[in-house]
Amino acid sequence: MRTWKRKGRGAATRICSHLDVHEAELLASMVTSMRELLTEREASAPRDELSEVTGIPTGHTAAPTDVTLGRLLPDFHRPDQDRELTTDVVNGDINGALRSMHEPHIIDAKMSAAQVVLDTLPDGGGDLALTEAQAMGWLTALNDVRLALGAMLGISEDTPDSLPPDHPHAAHLDVYHWLTVMQELLVESLM
């Protein structure tokens, strides 16, 4: 990836870049894997009669146990955010109710953004010319893929900028940094 450049004005504005073959394949693979995780989570959500009758989707009441999904679908409220609520109330009633109501919509939004990437990704690499709306979808999906990879790698403030070449996560960390730069450059072009 070279960089992102804004071209044109008004409705004709395009956010442009170029991806090499391996970059396009890697991005397609990561976005597809993330979609599969979200699809599994969505499919495993409990179904209830009221949801079936009203058509209002309901999701899980419990947070994902998988670290990656937990990063993509975090709790709405943590006990350390409000000292007046007890841990039991926050973890049970509030988070469970909020998750049940909103998780299906959050998953839909993440899936839609990921689909924008897959729909606009040049097959075999090449030039990209995105509308601003498509670029926002890319930004969302890049952030989600980056968060998922960061969770799998256990990225923290203490994570070094690079790892020895023989380290099993060295290439993954390089990809994480690549996604960070791609996301940062896209934000700059949208501003």
C-alpha distance (Angstrom), angle and dihedral (degrees) to the residues before:
residue distance angle dihedral
M1 . . .
R2 3.75 . .
T3 3.80 104.5 .
W4 3.79 138.4 -70.7
K5 3.80 118.2 -92.2
R6 3.78 129.8 -171.0
K7 3.82 112.7 -133.3
G8 3.79 130.1 -179.1
R9 3.79 131.2 6.9
G10 3.77 138.8 -96.4
A11 3.79 115.2 -10.4
A12 3.81 89.6 -8.2
T13 3.82 92.4 61.5
R14 3.78 113.6 126.7
I15 3.77 130.4 -175.2
C16 3.79 105.2 -142.3
S17 3.77 137.8 -166.6
H18 3.79 141.9 141.3
L19 3.79 128.8 -119.3
D20 3.78 125.7 -161.4
V21 3.81 118.2 -131.3
H22 3.81 94.8 -100.5
E23 3.82 91.5 46.9
A24 3.80 92.6 52.4
E25 3.81 92.0 46.5
L26 3.80 92.8 47.6
L27 3.79 92.8 48.1
A28 3.82 92.1 47.1
S29 3.80 90.3 50.1
M30 3.81 94.3 49.4
V31 3.81 94.5 45.0
T32 3.81 91.1 47.3
S33 3.82 91.2 49.9
M34 3.79 90.9 50.2
R35 3.81 90.8 49.8
E36 3.81 89.6 51.6
L37 3.82 91.1 53.4
L38 3.81 91.0 49.8
T39 3.81 92.0 45.2
E40 3.81 90.9 53.3
R41 3.80 90.9 49.1
E42 3.80 91.8 48.6
A43 3.82 93.0 46.9
S44 3.80 92.0 50.9
A45 3.82 93.7 54.4
P46 3.79 113.9 118.5
R47 3.79 116.7 -105.3
D48 3.76 122.1 -142.1
E49 3.78 134.5 -171.1
L50 3.80 95.1 -114.1
S51 3.79 90.7 53.8
E52 3.79 90.9 49.2
V53 3.82 92.2 49.7
T54 3.81 97.8 43.6
G55 3.79 98.4 34.0
I56 3.80 89.2 -131.0
P57 3.79 106.0 137.7
T58 3.77 120.5 -130.3
G59 3.76 126.9 -160.8
H60 3.73 138.9 -162.7
T61 3.79 119.7 -54.4
A62 3.81 93.0 -152.3
A63 3.78 125.8 68.5
P64 3.80 117.4 -110.8
T65 3.78 114.9 -89.9
D66 3.80 91.4 -149.0
V67 3.82 111.2 93.9
T68 3.80 93.7 -138.3
L69 3.80 94.9 49.5
G70 3.79 89.2 42.8
R71 3.80 88.6 59.3
L72 3.80 92.4 47.3
L73 3.82 93.4 44.5
P74 3.82 106.4 29.9
D75 3.78 125.7 174.7
F76 3.78 115.6 -83.1
H77 3.77 93.7 -132.7
R78 3.78 131.9 24.2
P79 3.81 124.5 -156.8
D80 3.81 91.4 -119.6
Q81 3.82 90.4 61.7
D82 3.79 96.4 67.5
R83 3.78 122.6 24.9
E84 3.82 93.7 -166.8
L85 3.80 94.4 65.3
T86 3.76 117.6 74.7
T87 3.78 120.0 -126.0
D88 3.81 91.4 -113.7
V89 3.81 93.1 55.7
V90 3.79 93.5 46.5
N91 3.78 97.1 44.4
G92 3.78 95.5 41.3
D93 3.76 117.1 27.2
I94 3.81 105.8 22.0
N95 3.79 101.5 35.7
G96 3.80 93.1 39.6
A97 3.80 93.8 51.0
L98 3.80 94.2 43.7
R99 3.80 91.7 46.4
S100 3.81 92.6 48.9
M101 3.81 91.6 51.8
H102 3.79 100.9 39.4
E103 3.79 109.1 27.0
P104 3.84 94.4 80.9
H105 3.82 90.3 54.1
I106 3.79 92.9 45.6
I107 3.80 90.6 50.7
D108 3.82 90.2 48.5
A109 3.81 91.1 51.9
K110 3.81 92.2 48.5
M111 3.80 91.4 46.7
S112 3.82 91.6 49.2
A113 3.81 92.1 50.5
A114 3.80 90.8 48.2
Q115 3.80 90.1 49.9
V116 3.81 90.3 53.8
V117 3.80 88.4 57.8
L118 3.78 92.9 47.6
D119 3.82 92.1 46.3
T120 3.81 94.6 49.5
L121 3.80 100.4 34.8
P122 3.80 108.4 113.0
D123 3.80 108.8 -116.1
G124 3.78 106.5 -119.0
G125 3.79 92.2 6.3
G126 3.77 128.2 -73.9
D127 3.76 141.6 123.9
L128 3.80 124.0 -16.2
A129 3.80 125.2 -157.0
L130 3.80 110.4 179.8
T131 3.78 130.7 -177.3
E132 3.79 113.8 -126.6
A133 3.82 89.4 -103.1
Q134 3.80 91.0 52.4
A135 3.81 90.1 46.8
M136 3.82 89.0 54.6
G137 3.81 88.3 52.4
W138 3.79 89.1 50.9
L139 3.78 90.5 49.3
T140 3.81 91.5 52.5
A141 3.80 93.6 46.4
L142 3.82 93.5 45.3
N143 3.78 89.3 51.7
D144 3.81 91.7 49.4
V145 3.82 93.7 47.8
R146 3.80 90.4 46.7
L147 3.83 91.5 49.5
A148 3.81 91.1 48.4
L149 3.80 92.9 49.4
G150 3.80 91.2 44.9
A151 3.80 90.7 52.6
M152 3.81 91.9 49.2
L153 3.81 90.6 50.1
G154 3.80 93.9 43.0
I155 3.81 91.9 -123.1
S156 3.79 111.8 -167.8
E157 3.78 138.5 156.9
D158 3.81 87.1 -84.6
T159 3.81 95.2 56.1
P160 3.81 109.6 115.3
D161 3.81 120.6 -122.9
S162 3.79 90.1 -115.8
L163 3.77 139.4 11.7
P164 3.80 129.4 -144.2
P165 3.83 109.8 -82.2
D166 3.82 91.1 -114.3
H167 3.83 93.3 54.0
P168 3.84 111.0 112.6
H169 3.84 91.8 -127.7
A170 3.82 98.4 42.4
A171 3.82 94.9 102.3
H172 3.82 91.6 43.3
L173 3.79 91.1 52.8
D174 3.81 89.3 50.4
V175 3.80 89.1 53.4
Y176 3.81 89.8 48.9
H177 3.81 89.9 53.9
W178 3.82 90.8 46.1
L179 3.82 90.1 53.8
T180 3.81 89.7 48.0
V181 3.80 91.9 53.5
M182 3.82 92.7 44.2
Q183 3.81 90.2 51.1
E184 3.80 93.2 46.3
L185 3.81 93.2 49.6
L186 3.80 91.1 47.6
V187 3.81 90.9 52.0
E188 3.80 89.7 51.0
S189 3.80 92.5 50.6
L190 3.80 91.6 49.5
M191 3.80 91.5 51.4
